Amino acid sequence: GVDLQHRSEADLLDRAILSADLHVRVALPTGVHAAQGESMLLLDEAESVFGPSAVLYHEREIHAEALGLTEVAGAAAKRRDELAPQTPWEFYALGRSLLEKGNLEDAARLFERAVELQPEGIWPNFYQGTCAYRRGRYDDAVIAFTACVGAAPHLAGCFYSRALDYTALGR
């Protein structure tokens, strides 16, 4: 029903955002500027299909800043703040972006909220564990990856990541 539709839309939106990011990452150095602009267009298309999202505006802000479009970046940041995250996906998608940028404390708060909203979720727990590991909070990481293992016993990455945490704890 409705929950499946929301999950499908979140997955497709996540794919569009990841595609925009990947498009820039794989661009040759001489093509990064053009890739940033193309990624902005992809985000515009995603918004036209799925509607506004704090995550979309956050990503738009990143690409606009990279292009030196300070007014566009500022407007995107303002709109992002107006559209506070509501769903587990929005919280962990924003957290994932902050994690990638090295903003571990803010990312941790977003992952915590995502897990509160969806304690059985694979990705909220996975990213919470990843963030905890990078923060040196190995006990917290073990807890998060144990939840991840329970939710997705078929994903080796959950077991591997938990093993890294146990290793860091000397166990």
N, C-alpha and C positions, 0 to 999 in steps of 0.2 A: 503494500500500500504506500501510504504517504512517506513512511520512514525509508523505504527502499528508494523512492524517488529522490528524497533529500540526499541520501548517501550517494546515489548515482550522479546527481548534480554536483555534489562536493567533489567526487572523484574526477569528473570531467573538468571542473574549474581548477582543481589541483594540477591536472595534466596540462592545462593551458598555461598556468603559471610556471610550472616546471619547464615546459617547452620554451617559454620566453627566456627564462634564465639560461637554459642549456644553449639556446641559439647564440647568446652572447659569449658564453664560455668557450664554445668550439670555433668561434670566429677567428680568422687570422688577425694578427695585430692591426693590419691595415683596414680590416673590415669591421672592427669592433663598434665604431661610431654608427655605421649603417645598421649593424645588428641591433644596437640599442634602440634605434628608431623603429625598426621592424618589430621589435619586442613590444614597444609601446602600442603599435597598431594591433598586435595580437591581444594585448590586454584590453584594448578598446573593444575588440570583437567579442572577447569573453564577457565583458560587462554587458554588451548589447544582448547577448544570449541569456546570461544568468542573473543579470541585475547587479547593482552596486554591492561591494563587499569591502570590508576593512582590509582584507588581504590583498585584493586587487589594487586598492589605493596605496598600500604600503609598497607593493612592487612597482607601481607606477612612479612613486616618489624616488625609489632607488634608481630607476632608469633615467628619469628626468634629471636627477642630480649628476649622473654620469655624463649626460649630454650638456650639462651646464645650463639647463633650463630651470633657473632658481624659482621663477614665479610659478611654473607648472609644478615643480616639486613642492613648493609651499602650499599650493592649492590642494595637491594630493594629500599632503600630511594633514591639512585641516579637515578634509573630507574623511580621511582614515579615522581621525579622532572622533568625528561625529558618528561614525558607524562602528561603535565599539563592538568587539567580537562577541558573538552570542553562542556559537556552536562549538563543540569540541574540536571540530576540524579547523575552525577559524583560529582558535587559541593555539593549537599545535602548529598550524601553518605559519602563523606570525612568529611563534617561538622558534621554529626551524630556521626562519630567516635571521632572527637575532643570534641564534646559536652559530650559524655560519659566519656571521660578522664578528663573533667573539664576545658578544654581549651576554655573558652567561647568567648573570643575576636576573636580568629582565626576562630572558628566555625561561629560566627556571620557574618564575612566577606564572608565566603563561602555560607552561607544561603542567604545573600543579593544578591550575584551573581546568585544563583539558581533562586531566585524570579524575578530578572531582566530578565532572559532568559525565564522563564515560570511563568508569573504573575498569571495565572489562575490555576496553579498546586496545588493540595491538599498538597502533602508532602513537597515541598519547603516552603509553607506558614506555615504548621503545625510545622515543625522544626524551622523555623525562630521565630514563636511565642513562642515555648518552650524555645529557647535560650534567647529571650528577657525577658521572665518571670524570668528565673534563674538569669539574669543580673539585675533584679529589674526595668526593663524598661517596665512597665505595659501598658502604652499608646501604645507603639510599638507592644506589644504582642496582645492587643485588635485588632489593625489593621490587624495583620497577621491572627489571628483566625477568624476575620470577613470575610476575603478573603477565608479562609478555609471553613467556614460555607456556603458561597456562592457557592463554588466549590463542596461541598459534604454535602448537607443539611441532608443526611441520616446517617452521622457519628456523633454519640452522643459525641464522644471525642472532636470534634471541639467546640461544644456548651459548654461542661463542662469546657474545658480549657479557653474559653473566659469568662465564669462566674467566674473562679478563678481570672482572671485578673481584672475584674470589682470589685470583692470583695477586692482585694489588693488595688484598687484605692478608696475604700470606697463608691462605687456606687452599 
